[in-house]
Amino acid sequence: MRSKFLKLNSHDFINGLIIAIFCTFITGFYQLIANDGAINWMTVKPVIIAAIGSGVSYLTKNLLTNSKGQFMRGER
């Protein structure tokens, strides 16, 4: 039996990934530039990991809330 609150439509999926990953990546990249950091794999890797983590967090939040924003509650 599948619970009703474990749904994620494609619109939420795409918007969540774009917003969370893009914003985190831009913020991290800005910090690299602002601190005169060298842009190479060693400095960009943590930014990419943080961006992926933001995307996963947003998607998890959407999976665990209903359309009214109630946490771990089914649709009524």
All heavy atoms as a GROMACS GRO file, in nm:
protein
  595
    1MET      N    1   0.084  -0.117   0.000
    1MET     CA    2   0.000   0.000   0.000
    1MET      C    3   0.089   0.124   0.000
    1MET      O    4   0.180   0.137   0.080
    1MET     CB    5  -0.088   0.000   0.123
    1MET     CG    6  -0.188   0.111   0.123
    1MET     SD    7  -0.312   0.083   0.248
    1MET     CE    8  -0.280   0.219   0.353
    2ARG      N    9   0.062   0.214  -0.090
    2ARG     CA   10   0.142   0.334  -0.104
    2ARG      C   11   0.075   0.452  -0.034
    2ARG      O   12  -0.042   0.478  -0.053
    2ARG     CB   13   0.161   0.364  -0.251
    2ARG     CG   14   0.261   0.470  -0.274
    2ARG     CD   15   0.289   0.482  -0.420
    2ARG     NE   16   0.355   0.610  -0.438
    2ARG     CZ   17   0.412   0.648  -0.546
    2ARG    NH1   18   0.410   0.570  -0.650
    2ARG    NH2   19   0.470   0.764  -0.554
    3SER      N   20   0.151   0.523   0.045
    3SER     CA   21   0.097   0.637   0.118
    3SER      C   22   0.074   0.755   0.024
    3SER      O   23   0.150   0.777  -0.069
    3SER     CB   24   0.194   0.676   0.229
    3SER     OG   25   0.147   0.788   0.297
    4LYS      N   26  -0.029   0.832   0.052
    4LYS     CA   27  -0.063   0.945  -0.034
    4LYS      C   28   0.034   1.060  -0.020
    4LYS      O   29   0.045   1.142  -0.108
    4LYS     CB   30  -0.204   0.993  -0.004
    4LYS     CG   31  -0.310   0.899  -0.052
    4LYS     CD   32  -0.446   0.960  -0.033
    4LYS     CE   33  -0.551   0.867  -0.088
    4LYS     NZ   34  -0.683   0.926  -0.081
    5PHE      N   35   0.106   1.074   0.092
    5PHE     CA   36   0.194   1.188   0.107
    5PHE      C   37   0.329   1.165   0.040
    5PHE      O   38   0.408   1.256   0.026
    5PHE     CB   39   0.212   1.229   0.254
    5PHE     CG   40   0.288   1.133   0.338
    5PHE    CD1   41   0.425   1.138   0.344
    5PHE    CD2   42   0.222   1.040   0.415
    5PHE    CE1   43   0.496   1.051   0.424
    5PHE    CE2   44   0.290   0.953   0.495
    5PHE     CZ   45   0.429   0.959   0.499
    6LEU      N   46   0.358   1.046  -0.007
    6LEU     CA   47   0.484   1.020  -0.075
    6LEU      C   48   0.467   1.034  -0.226
    6LEU      O   49   0.491   0.943  -0.303
    6LEU     CB   50   0.536   0.880  -0.041
    6LEU     CG   51   0.583   0.862   0.102
    6LEU    CD1   52   0.624   0.719   0.128
    6LEU    CD2   53   0.697   0.955   0.132
    7LYS      N   54   0.426   1.152  -0.268
    7LYS     CA   55   0.410   1.183  -0.409
    7LYS      C   56   0.494   1.306  -0.442
    7LYS      O   57   0.508   1.395  -0.360
    7LYS     CB   58   0.265   1.213  -0.445
    7LYS     CG   59   0.175   1.095  -0.444
    7LYS     CD   60   0.039   1.138  -0.493
    7LYS     CE   61  -0.059   1.023  -0.490
    7LYS     NZ   62  -0.192   1.066  -0.530
    8LEU      N   63   0.546   1.310  -0.561
    8LEU     CA   64   0.620   1.426  -0.607
    8LEU      C   65   0.596   1.438  -0.756
    8LEU      O   66   0.637   1.352  -0.832
    8LEU     CB   67   0.770   1.408  -0.578
    8LEU     CG   68   0.860   1.526  -0.610
    8LEU    CD1   69   0.827   1.644  -0.519
    8LEU    CD2   70   1.005   1.487  -0.591
    9ASN      N   71   0.525   1.543  -0.796
    9ASN     CA   72   0.498   1.555  -0.938
    9ASN      C   73   0.620   1.612  -1.010
    9ASN      O   74   0.712   1.664  -0.948
    9ASN     CB   75   0.370   1.636  -0.964
    9ASN     CG   76   0.381   1.780  -0.920
    9ASN    OD1   77   0.487   1.840  -0.925
    9ASN    ND2   78   0.269   1.837  -0.877
   10SER      N   79   0.620   1.602  -1.142
   10SER     CA   80   0.737   1.643  -1.220
   10SER      C   81   0.764   1.792  -1.208
   10SER      O   82   0.880   1.834  -1.212
   10SER     CB   83   0.719   1.603  -1.366
   10SER     OG   84   0.607   1.668  -1.421
   11HIS      N   85   0.661   1.873  -1.191
   11HIS     CA   86   0.679   2.018  -1.176
   11HIS      C   87   0.760   2.048  -1.050
   11HIS      O   88   0.855   2.127  -1.054
   11HIS     CB   89   0.543   2.086  -1.171
   11HIS     CG   90   0.550   2.234  -1.162
   11HIS    ND1   91   0.589   2.312  -1.269
   11HIS    CD2   92   0.524   2.319  -1.060
   11HIS    CE1   93   0.587   2.439  -1.232
   11HIS    NE2   94   0.547   2.446  -1.106
   12ASP      N   95   0.724   1.987  -0.937
   12ASP     CA   96   0.800   2.006  -0.812
   12ASP      C   97   0.942   1.955  -0.826
   12ASP      O   98   1.036   2.017  -0.778
   12ASP     CB   99   0.732   1.934  -0.696
   12ASP     CG  100   0.609   2.005  -0.646
   12ASP    OD1  101   0.598   2.127  -0.668
   12ASP    OD2  102   0.524   1.939  -0.584
   13PHE      N  103   0.956   1.842  -0.890
   13PHE     CA  104   1.089   1.782  -0.906
   13PHE      C  105   1.182   1.874  -0.984
   13PHE      O  106   1.292   1.905  -0.940
   13PHE     CB  107   1.076   1.647  -0.979
   13PHE     CG  108   1.206   1.577  -0.999
   13PHE    CD1  109   1.264   1.505  -0.896
   13PHE    CD2  110   1.271   1.582  -1.121
   13PHE    CE1  111   1.384   1.440  -0.913
   13PHE    CE2  112   1.392   1.517  -1.140
   13PHE     CZ  113   1.447   1.446  -1.036
   14ILE      N  114   1.136   1.923  -1.097
   14ILE     CA  115   1.220   2.008  -1.182
   14ILE      C  116   1.248   2.142  -1.115
   14ILE      O  117   1.363   2.188  -1.110
   14ILE     CB  118   1.154   2.027  -1.320
   14ILE    CG1  119   1.154   1.895  -1.395
   14ILE    CG2  120   1.226   2.134  -1.401
   14ILE    CD1  121   1.069   1.894  -1.520
   15ASN      N  122   1.144   2.207  -1.062
   15ASN     CA  123   1.164   2.336  -0.995
   15ASN      C  124   1.256   2.324  -0.874
   15ASN      O  125   1.341   2.411  -0.853
   15ASN     CB  126   1.031   2.396  -0.952
   15ASN     CG  127   0.956   2.458  -1.067
   15ASN    OD1  128   1.011   2.479  -1.174
   15ASN    ND2  129   0.830   2.485  -1.046
   16GLY      N  130   1.238   2.222  -0.796
   16GLY     CA  131   1.322   2.203  -0.677
   16GLY      C  132   1.468   2.186  -0.712
   16GLY      O  133   1.554   2.248  -0.651
   17LEU      N  134   1.494   2.103  -0.810
   17LEU     CA  135   1.633   2.082  -0.850
   17LEU      C  136   1.696   2.209  -0.907
   17LEU      O  137   1.808   2.244  -0.871
   17LEU     CB  138   1.642   1.969  -0.952
   17LEU     CG  139   1.629   1.829  -0.896
   17LEU    CD1  140   1.639   1.727  -1.009
   17LEU    CD2  141   1.735   1.801  -0.793
   18ILE      N  142   1.624   2.275  -0.994
   18ILE     CA  143   1.680   2.396  -1.055
   18ILE      C  144   1.708   2.503  -0.951
   18ILE      O  145   1.818   2.559  -0.946
   18ILE     CB  146   1.584   2.450  -1.164
   18ILE    CG1  147   1.584   2.356  -1.284
   18ILE    CG2  148   1.626   2.591  -1.208
   18ILE    CD1  149   1.478   2.388  -1.387
   19ILE      N  150   1.611   2.532  -0.868
   19ILE     CA  151   1.627   2.640  -0.770
   19ILE      C  152   1.733   2.606  -0.666
   19ILE      O  153   1.825   2.685  -0.642
   19ILE     CB  154   1.492   2.671  -0.702
   19ILE    CG1  155   1.398   2.734  -0.804
   19ILE    CG2  156   1.512   2.764  -0.582
   19ILE    CD1  157   1.255   2.745  -0.757
   20ALA      N  158   1.724   2.492  -0.604
   20ALA     CA  159   1.817   2.457  -0.497
   20ALA      C  160   1.959   2.442  -0.547
   20ALA      O  161   2.053   2.497  -0.489
   20ALA     CB  162   1.771   2.328  -0.428
   21ILE      N  163   1.978   2.370  -0.654
   21ILE     CA  164   2.113   2.347  -0.704
   21ILE      C  165   2.173   2.475  -0.761
   21ILE      O  166   2.287   2.510  -0.733
   21ILE     CB  167   2.113   2.233  -0.808
   21ILE    CG1  168   2.082   2.101  -0.736
   21ILE    CG2  169   2.246   2.224  -0.881
   21ILE    CD1  170   2.063   1.984  -0.830
   22PHE      N  171   2.097   2.547  -0.841
   22PHE     CA  172   2.149   2.668  -0.904
   22PHE      C  173   2.187   2.773  -0.799
   22PHE      O  174   2.296   2.831  -0.805
   22PHE     CB  175   2.047   2.725  -1.003
   22PHE     CG  176   2.096   2.845  -1.077
   22PHE    CD1  177   2.189   2.832  -1.179
   22PHE    CD2  178   2.049   2.972  -1.046
   22PHE    CE1  179   2.234   2.942  -1.247
   22PHE    CE2  180   2.094   3.082  -1.114
   22PHE     CZ  181   2.187   3.068  -1.215
   23CYS      N  182   2.099   2.797  -0.703
   23CYS     CA  183   2.128   2.899  -0.601
   23CYS      C  184   2.248   2.862  -0.515
   23CYS      O  185   2.332   2.947  -0.485
   23CYS     CB  186   2.005   2.923  -0.514
   23CYS     SG  187   1.871   3.004  -0.602
   24THR      N  188   2.257   2.737  -0.477
   24THR     CA  189   2.371   2.693  -0.396
   24THR      C  190   2.500   2.702  -0.475
   24THR      O  191   2.603   2.748  -0.424
   24THR     CB  192   2.349   2.550  -0.346
   24THR    OG1  193   2.227   2.544  -0.276
   24THR    CG2  194   2.462   2.506  -0.255
   25PHE      N  195   2.496   2.661  -0.601
   25PHE     CA  196   2.616   2.667  -0.684
   25PHE      C  197   2.661   2.811  -0.705
   25PHE      O  198   2.780   2.842  -0.692
   25PHE     CB  199   2.590   2.599  -0.820
   25PHE     CG  200   2.712   2.592  -0.905
   25PHE    CD1  201   2.809   2.496  -0.880
   25PHE    CD2  202   2.731   2.681  -1.009
   25PHE    CE1  203   2.923   2.490  -0.958
   25PHE    CE2  204   2.844   2.675  -1.088
   25PHE     CZ  205   2.941   2.579  -1.062
   26ILE      N  206   2.568   2.901  -0.734
   26ILE     CA  207   2.604   3.042  -0.755
   26ILE      C  208   2.663   3.102  -0.627
   26ILE      O  209   2.762   3.174  -0.631
   26ILE     CB  210   2.482   3.123  -0.802
   26ILE    CG1  211   2.440   3.078  -0.942
   26ILE    CG2  212   2.508   3.273  -0.800
   26ILE    CD1  213   2.545   3.098  -1.049
   27THR      N  214   2.603   3.073  -0.513
   27THR     CA  215   2.654   3.125  -0.386
   27THR      C  216   2.794   3.074  -0.357
   27THR      O  217   2.883   3.150  -0.318
   27THR     CB  218   2.560   3.087  -0.270
   27THR    OG1  219   2.429   3.137  -0.299
   27THR    CG2  220   2.609   3.142  -0.138
   28GLY      N  221   2.816   2.945  -0.375
   28GLY     CA  222   2.948   2.888  -0.352
   28GLY      C  223   3.052   2.940  -0.448
   28GLY      O  224   3.166   2.970  -0.410
   29PHE      N  225   3.015   2.952  -0.574
   29PHE     CA  226   3.107   3.003  -0.675
   29PHE      C  227   3.142   3.149  -0.646
   29PHE      O  228   3.257   3.190  -0.660
   29PHE     CB  229   3.044   2.989  -0.813
   29PHE     CG  230   3.143   2.991  -0.924
   29PHE    CD1  231   3.229   2.883  -0.944
   29PHE    CD2  232   3.151   3.099  -1.009
   29PHE    CE1  233   3.321   2.884  -1.047
   29PHE    CE2  234   3.243   3.101  -1.112
   29PHE     CZ  235   3.329   2.994  -1.131
   30TYR      N  236   3.045   3.227  -0.602
   30TYR     CA  237   3.070   3.365  -0.564
   30TYR      C  238   3.170   3.373  -0.449
   30TYR      O  239   3.260   3.457  -0.449
   30TYR     CB  240   2.940   3.435  -0.526
   30TYR     CG  241   2.963   3.571  -0.465
   30TYR    CD1  242   2.995   3.680  -0.545
   30TYR    CD2  243   2.955   3.590  -0.327
   30TYR    CE1  244   3.019   3.805  -0.490
   30TYR    CE2  245   2.979   3.714  -0.272
   30TYR     CZ  246   3.011   3.821  -0.353
   30TYR     OH  247   3.036   3.943  -0.298
   31GLN      N  248   3.154   3.285  -0.350
   31GLN     CA  249   3.248   3.284  -0.238
   31GLN      C  250   3.390   3.254  -0.283
   31GLN      O  251   3.486   3.312  -0.231
   31GLN     CB  252   3.203   3.182  -0.132
   31GLN     CG  253   3.079   3.222  -0.057
   31GLN     CD  254   3.099   3.349   0.023
   31GLN    OE1  255   3.202   3.370   0.084
   31GLN    NE2  256   3.000   3.436   0.020
   32LEU      N  257   3.404   3.163  -0.380
   32LEU     CA  258   3.536   3.134  -0.433
   32LEU      C  259   3.598   3.257  -0.497
   32LEU      O  260   3.715   3.290  -0.474
   32LEU     CB  261   3.528   3.023  -0.538
   32LEU     CG  262   3.511   2.881  -0.489
   32LEU    CD1  263   3.492   2.787  -0.607
   32LEU    CD2  264   3.631   2.839  -0.408
   33ILE      N  265   3.520   3.326  -0.577
   33ILE     CA  266   3.571   3.445  -0.646
   33ILE      C  267   3.599   3.558  -0.548
   33ILE      O  268   3.701   3.626  -0.556
   33ILE     CB  269   3.472   3.490  -0.755
   33ILE    CG1  270   3.466   3.384  -0.865
   33ILE    CG2  271   3.512   3.625  -0.814
   33ILE    CD1  272   3.354   3.404  -0.965
   34ALA      N  273   3.509   3.579  -0.452
   34ALA     CA  274   3.525   3.687  -0.355
   34ALA      C  275   3.648   3.669  -0.267
   34ALA      O  276   3.709   3.766  -0.224
   34ALA     CB  277   3.400   3.698  -0.268
   35ASN      N  278   3.684   3.545  -0.241
   35ASN     CA  279   3.800   3.516  -0.156
   35ASN      C  280   3.927   3.494  -0.237
   35ASN      O  281   4.024   3.440  -0.185
   35ASN     CB  282   3.772   3.395  -0.068
   35ASN     CG  283   3.663   3.424   0.033
   35ASN    OD1  284   3.650   3.536   0.079
   35ASN    ND2  285   3.585   3.323   0.065
   36ASP      N  286   3.926   3.534  -0.363
   36ASP     CA  287   4.042   3.518  -0.451
   36ASP      C  288   4.091   3.374  -0.457
   36ASP      O  289   4.211   3.348  -0.464
   36ASP     CB  290   4.157   3.610  -0.411
   36ASP     CG  291   4.122   3.756  -0.426
   36ASP    OD1  292   4.044   3.787  -0.519
   36ASP    OD2  293   4.170   3.838  -0.346
   37GLY      N  294   3.998   3.281  -0.451
   37GLY     CA  295   4.034   3.140  -0.455
   37GLY      C  296   4.062   3.093  -0.597
   37GLY      O  297   4.006   3.144  -0.694
   38ALA      N  298   4.150   3.000  -0.607
   38ALA     CA  299   4.178   2.940  -0.737
   38ALA      C  300   4.060   2.852  -0.776
   38ALA      O  301   4.005   2.780  -0.693
   38ALA     CB  302   4.306   2.858  -0.729
   39ILE      N  303   4.022   2.860  -0.900
   39ILE     CA  304   3.909   2.780  -0.947
   39ILE      C  305   3.965   2.655  -1.013
   39ILE      O  306   4.015   2.658  -1.125
   39ILE     CB  307   3.821   2.861  -1.044
   39ILE    CG1  308   3.762   2.981  -0.971
   39ILE    CG2  309   3.711   2.772  -1.101
   39ILE    CD1  310   3.685   3.074  -1.057
   40ASN      N  311   3.962   2.547  -0.938
   40ASN     CA  312   4.005   2.416  -0.986
   40ASN      C  313   3.916   2.311  -0.920
   40ASN      O  314   3.825   2.343  -0.844
   40ASN     CB  315   4.153   2.392  -0.957
   40ASN     CG  316   4.187   2.406  -0.810
   40ASN    OD1  317   4.108   2.368  -0.724
   40ASN    ND2  318   4.303   2.462  -0.780
   41TRP      N  319   3.939   2.186  -0.950
   41TRP     CA  320   3.853   2.080  -0.900
   41TRP      C  321   3.848   2.076  -0.747
   41TRP      O  322   3.744   2.053  -0.687
   41TRP     CB  323   3.894   1.945  -0.957
   41TRP     CG  324   3.812   1.834  -0.901
   41TRP    CD1  325   3.855   1.732  -0.823
   41TRP    CD2  326   3.671   1.814  -0.917
   41TRP    NE1  327   3.751   1.649  -0.790
   41TRP    CE2  328   3.636   1.697  -0.846
   41TRP    CE3  329   3.571   1.883  -0.983
   41TRP    CZ2  330   3.506   1.649  -0.841
   41TRP    CZ3  331   3.441   1.835  -0.977
   41TRP    CH2  332   3.410   1.718  -0.907
   42MET      N  333   3.959   2.100  -0.682
   42MET     CA  334   3.964   2.093  -0.536
   42MET      C  335   3.879   2.202  -0.469
   42MET      O  336   3.828   2.182  -0.360
   42MET     CB  337   4.110   2.103  -0.487
   42MET     CG  338   4.194   1.984  -0.527
   42MET     SD  339   4.130   1.827  -0.467
   42MET     CE  340   4.155   1.845  -0.293
   43THR      N  341   3.865   2.317  -0.533
   43THR     CA  342   3.786   2.424  -0.473
   43THR      C  343   3.640   2.421  -0.519
   43THR      O  344   3.552   2.469  -0.447
   43THR     CB  345   3.846   2.563  -0.505
   43THR    OG1  346   3.855   2.579  -0.646
   43THR    CG2  347   3.983   2.578  -0.442
   44VAL      N  348   3.614   2.366  -0.637
   44VAL     CA  349   3.478   2.361  -0.689
   44VAL      C  350   3.402   2.239  -0.638
   44VAL      O  351   3.280   2.242  -0.624
   44VAL     CB  352   3.480   2.366  -0.844
   44VAL    CG1  353   3.341   2.345  -0.901
   44VAL    CG2  354   3.536   2.498  -0.891
   45LYS      N  355   3.474   2.132  -0.604
   45LYS     CA  356   3.410   2.008  -0.559
   45LYS      C  357   3.317   2.029  -0.439
   45LYS      O  358   3.204   1.981  -0.440
   45LYS     CB  359   3.517   1.904  -0.528
   45LYS     CG  360   3.462   1.770  -0.488
   45LYS     CD  361   3.575   1.671  -0.461
   45LYS     CE  362   3.522   1.540  -0.411
   45LYS     NZ  363   3.630   1.447  -0.380
   46PRO      N  364   3.359   2.101  -0.333
   46PRO     CA  365   3.266   2.123  -0.221
   46PRO      C  366   3.142   2.203  -0.261
   46PRO      O  367   3.034   2.181  -0.206
   46PRO     CB  368   3.349   2.202  -0.119
   46PRO     CG  369   3.490   2.179  -0.156
   46PRO     CD  370   3.492   2.153  -0.303
   47VAL      N  371   3.156   2.293  -0.356
   47VAL     CA  372   3.042   2.371  -0.403
   47VAL      C  373   2.942   2.278  -0.472
   47VAL      O  374   2.821   2.286  -0.451
   47VAL     CB  375   3.088   2.484  -0.499
   47VAL    CG1  376   2.970   2.555  -0.560
   47VAL    CG2  377   3.178   2.581  -0.425
   48ILE      N  378   2.991   2.188  -0.554
   48ILE     CA  379   2.905   2.093  -0.625
   48ILE      C  380   2.836   1.998  -0.526
   48ILE      O  381   2.717   1.971  -0.538
   48ILE     CB  382   2.985   2.016  -0.732
   48ILE    CG1  383   3.028   2.113  -0.841
   48ILE    CG2  384   2.905   1.900  -0.788
   48ILE    CD1  385   3.125   2.055  -0.941
   49ILE      N  386   2.910   1.952  -0.428
   49ILE     CA  387   2.852   1.863  -0.326
   49ILE      C  388   2.742   1.935  -0.248
   49ILE      O  389   2.636   1.879  -0.221
   49ILE     CB  390   2.962   1.808  -0.233
   49ILE    CG1  391   3.050   1.711  -0.311
   49ILE    CG2  392   2.901   1.740  -0.110
   49ILE    CD1  393   3.175   1.668  -0.237
   50ALA      N  394   2.766   2.061  -0.213
   50ALA     CA  395   2.664   2.139  -0.142
   50ALA      C  396   2.540   2.161  -0.229
   50ALA      O  397   2.426   2.155  -0.180
   50ALA     CB  398   2.721   2.273  -0.097
   51ALA      N  399   2.560   2.185  -0.358
   51ALA     CA  400   2.448   2.205  -0.449
   51ALA      C  401   2.364   2.078  -0.460
   51ALA      O  402   2.240   2.084  -0.458
   51ALA     CB  403   2.498   2.248  -0.586
   52ILE      N  404   2.428   1.964  -0.471
   52ILE     CA  405   2.355   1.837  -0.477
   52ILE      C  406   2.280   1.812  -0.346
   52ILE      O  407   2.164   1.770  -0.346
   52ILE     CB  408   2.451   1.721  -0.510
   52ILE    CG1  409   2.502   1.736  -0.654
   52ILE    CG2  410   2.384   1.585  -0.491
   52ILE    CD1  411   2.616   1.644  -0.689
   53GLY      N  412   2.345   1.842  -0.234
   53GLY     CA  413   2.279   1.828  -0.104
   53GLY      C  414   2.157   1.916  -0.092
   53GLY      O  415   2.054   1.875  -0.036
   54SER      N  416   2.162   2.037  -0.144
   54SER     CA  417   2.047   2.126  -0.142
   54SER      C  418   1.932   2.071  -0.224
   54SER      O  419   1.816   2.077  -0.183
   54SER     CB  420   2.085   2.264  -0.196
   54SER     OG  421   2.176   2.326  -0.113
   55GLY      N  422   1.965   2.017  -0.340
   55GLY     CA  423   1.862   1.957  -0.425
   55GLY      C  424   1.795   1.839  -0.358
   55GLY      O  425   1.672   1.827  -0.358
   56VAL      N  426   1.873   1.753  -0.296
   56VAL     CA  427   1.818   1.636  -0.227
   56VAL      C  428   1.732   1.680  -0.108
   56VAL      O  429   1.625   1.625  -0.085
   56VAL     CB  430   1.932   1.541  -0.183
   56VAL    CG1  431   1.882   1.433  -0.088
   56VAL    CG2  432   1.998   1.479  -0.305
   57SER      N  433   1.776   1.781  -0.036
   57SER     CA  434   1.698   1.831   0.078
   57SER      C  435   1.563   1.886   0.035
   57SER      O  436   1.461   1.858   0.098
   57SER     CB  437   1.775   1.941   0.150
   57SER     OG  438   1.893   1.891   0.205
   58TYR      N  439   1.561   1.961  -0.073
   58TYR     CA  440   1.436   2.016  -0.123
   58TYR      C  441   1.340   1.907  -0.168
   58TYR      O  442   1.222   1.909  -0.137
   58TYR     CB  443   1.463   2.115  -0.237
   58TYR     CG  444   1.338   2.182  -0.287
   58TYR    CD1  445   1.287   2.293  -0.223
   58TYR    CD2  446   1.270   2.132  -0.397
   58TYR    CE1  447   1.172   2.355  -0.267
   58TYR    CE2  448   1.154   2.192  -0.442
   58TYR     CZ  449   1.105   2.303  -0.377
   58TYR     OH  450   0.991   2.362  -0.420
   59LEU      N  451   1.394   1.810  -0.239
   59LEU     CA  452   1.310   1.700  -0.286
   59LEU      C  453   1.256   1.617  -0.170
   59LEU      O  454   1.140   1.575  -0.171
   59LEU     CB  455   1.387   1.612  -0.385
   59LEU     CG  456   1.424   1.681  -0.516
   59LEU    CD1  457   1.510   1.589  -0.599
   59LEU    CD2  458   1.300   1.723  -0.592
   60THR      N  459   1.338   1.594  -0.069
   60THR     CA  460   1.294   1.520   0.048
   60THR      C  461   1.182   1.594   0.120
   60THR      O  462   1.082   1.535   0.161
   60THR     CB  463   1.412   1.496   0.145
   60THR    OG1  464   1.514   1.425   0.075
   60THR    CG2  465   1.369   1.416   0.266
   61LYS      N  466   1.197   1.724   0.132
   61LYS     CA  467   1.092   1.805   0.194
   61LYS      C  468   0.962   1.792   0.117
   61LYS      O  469   0.855   1.777   0.175
   61LYS     CB  470   1.137   1.950   0.202
   61LYS     CG  471   1.034   2.047   0.257
   61LYS     CD  472   0.975   2.120   0.141
   61LYS     CE  473   0.871   2.218   0.181
   61LYS     NZ  474   0.778   2.246   0.070
   62ASN      N  475   0.968   1.796  -0.016
   62ASN     CA  476   0.847   1.783  -0.096
   62ASN      C  477   0.786   1.644  -0.088
   62ASN      O  478   0.665   1.629  -0.095
   62ASN     CB  479   0.874   1.821  -0.242
   62ASN     CG  480   0.871   1.969  -0.264
   62ASN    OD1  481   0.815   2.042  -0.184
   62ASN    ND2  482   0.933   2.015  -0.369
   63LEU      N  483   0.868   1.544  -0.075
   63LEU     CA  484   0.816   1.408  -0.062
   63LEU      C  485   0.742   1.387   0.069
   63LEU      O  486   0.649   1.309   0.077
   63LEU     CB  487   0.929   1.306  -0.073
   63LEU     CG  488   0.976   1.273  -0.213
   63LEU    CD1  489   1.103   1.189  -0.208
   63LEU    CD2  490   0.868   1.199  -0.290
   64LEU      N  491   0.785   1.456   0.174
   64LEU     CA  492   0.731   1.432   0.307
   64LEU      C  493   0.625   1.533   0.351
   64LEU      O  494   0.583   1.532   0.466
   64LEU     CB  495   0.845   1.428   0.409
   64LEU     CG  496   0.945   1.315   0.388
   64LEU    CD1  497   1.058   1.325   0.490
   64LEU    CD2  498   0.878   1.179   0.396
   65THR      N  499   0.582   1.622   0.261
   65THR     CA  500   0.474   1.714   0.294
   65THR      C  501   0.361   1.700   0.193
   65THR      O  502   0.384   1.662   0.078
   65THR     CB  503   0.522   1.861   0.295
   65THR    OG1  504   0.581   1.892   0.168
   65THR    CG2  505   0.622   1.886   0.404
   66ASN      N  506   0.240   1.730   0.236
   66ASN     CA  507   0.127   1.723   0.144
   66ASN      C  508   0.111   1.856   0.072
   66ASN      O  509   0.192   1.947   0.088
   66ASN     CB  510  -0.001   1.681   0.217
   66ASN     CG  511  -0.047   1.780   0.320
   66ASN    OD1  512  -0.002   1.894   0.325
   66ASN    ND2  513  -0.139   1.737   0.406
   67SER      N  514   0.006   1.870  -0.007
   67SER     CA  515  -0.013   1.992  -0.086
   67SER      C  516  -0.042   2.116  -0.002
   67SER      O  517  -0.032   2.227  -0.050
   67SER     CB  518  -0.126   1.971  -0.187
   67SER     OG  519  -0.248   1.945  -0.120
   68LYS      N  520  -0.074   2.096   0.125
   68LYS     CA  521  -0.098   2.209   0.215
   68LYS      C  522   0.025   2.242   0.299
   68LYS      O  523   0.020   2.327   0.386
   68LYS     CB  524  -0.216   2.179   0.308
   68LYS     CG  525  -0.346   2.166   0.234
   68LYS     CD  526  -0.459   2.134   0.328
   68LYS     CE  527  -0.588   2.117   0.250
   68LYS     NZ  528  -0.698   2.082   0.338
   69GLY      N  529   0.135   2.171   0.276
   69GLY     CA  530   0.258   2.196   0.350
   69GLY      C  531   0.265   2.128   0.485
   69GLY      O  532   0.354   2.157   0.564
   70GLN      N  533   0.173   2.037   0.514
   70GLN     CA  534   0.172   1.967   0.642
   70GLN      C  535   0.269   1.850   0.636
   70GLN      O  536   0.262   1.768   0.546
   70GLN     CB  537   0.032   1.918   0.675
   70GLN     CG  538  -0.068   2.030   0.690
   70GLN     CD  539  -0.210   1.979   0.697
   70GLN    OE1  540  -0.244   1.881   0.633
   70GLN    NE2  541  -0.291   2.047   0.777
   71PHE      N  542   0.356   1.842   0.732
   71PHE     CA  543   0.461   1.740   0.736
   71PHE      C  544   0.404   1.603   0.774
   71PHE      O  545   0.333   1.590   0.874
   71PHE     CB  546   0.569   1.781   0.836
   71PHE     CG  547   0.688   1.690   0.839
   71PHE    CD1  548   0.774   1.685   0.731
   71PHE    CD2  549   0.711   1.610   0.947
   71PHE    CE1  550   0.883   1.601   0.733
   71PHE    CE2  551   0.821   1.525   0.951
   71PHE     CZ  552   0.906   1.521   0.843
   72MET      N  553   0.434   1.503   0.693
   72MET     CA  554   0.397   1.363   0.718
   72MET      C  555   0.246   1.343   0.735
   72MET      O  556   0.202   1.260   0.813
   72MET     CB  557   0.471   1.306   0.839
   72MET     CG  558   0.621   1.306   0.829
   72MET     SD  559   0.686   1.177   0.727
   72MET     CE  560   0.658   1.034   0.826
   73ARG      N  561   0.167   1.420   0.664
   73ARG     CA  562   0.022   1.405   0.667
   73ARG      C  563  -0.027   1.374   0.528
   73ARG      O  564   0.021   1.431   0.430
   73ARG     CB  565  -0.046   1.534   0.714
   73ARG     CG  566  -0.005   1.578   0.852
   73ARG     CD  567  -0.121   1.562   0.945
   73ARG     NE  568  -0.081   1.590   1.081
   73ARG     CZ  569  -0.132   1.684   1.154
   73ARG    NH1  570  -0.225   1.764   1.105
   73ARG    NH2  571  -0.094   1.702   1.277
   74GLY      N  572  -0.122   1.286   0.516
   74GLY     CA  573  -0.179   1.251   0.387
   74GLY      C  574  -0.270   1.359   0.334
   74GLY      O  575  -0.310   1.450   0.406
   75GLU      N  576  -0.306   1.348   0.207
   75GLU     CA  577  -0.399   1.442   0.145
   75GLU      C  578  -0.540   1.416   0.201
   75GLU      O  579  -0.576   1.305   0.232
   75GLU     CB  580  -0.400   1.425  -0.006
   75GLU     CG  581  -0.272   1.462  -0.073
   75GLU     CD  582  -0.241   1.612  -0.068
   75GLU    OE1  583  -0.335   1.693  -0.058
   75GLU    OE2  584  -0.124   1.645  -0.072
   76ARG      N  585  -0.617   1.520   0.210
   76ARG     CA  586  -0.754   1.504   0.260
   76ARG      C  587  -0.854   1.539   0.156
   76ARG      O  588  -0.842   1.611   0.070
   76ARG     CB  589  -0.776   1.592   0.382
   76ARG     CG  590  -0.693   1.541   0.496
   76ARG     CD  591  -0.725   1.613   0.621
   76ARG     NE  592  -0.642   1.550   0.724
   76ARG     CZ  593  -0.641   1.588   0.846
   76ARG    NH1  594  -0.715   1.688   0.884
   76ARG    NH2  595  -0.566   1.528   0.935
   0.00000   0.00000   0.00000
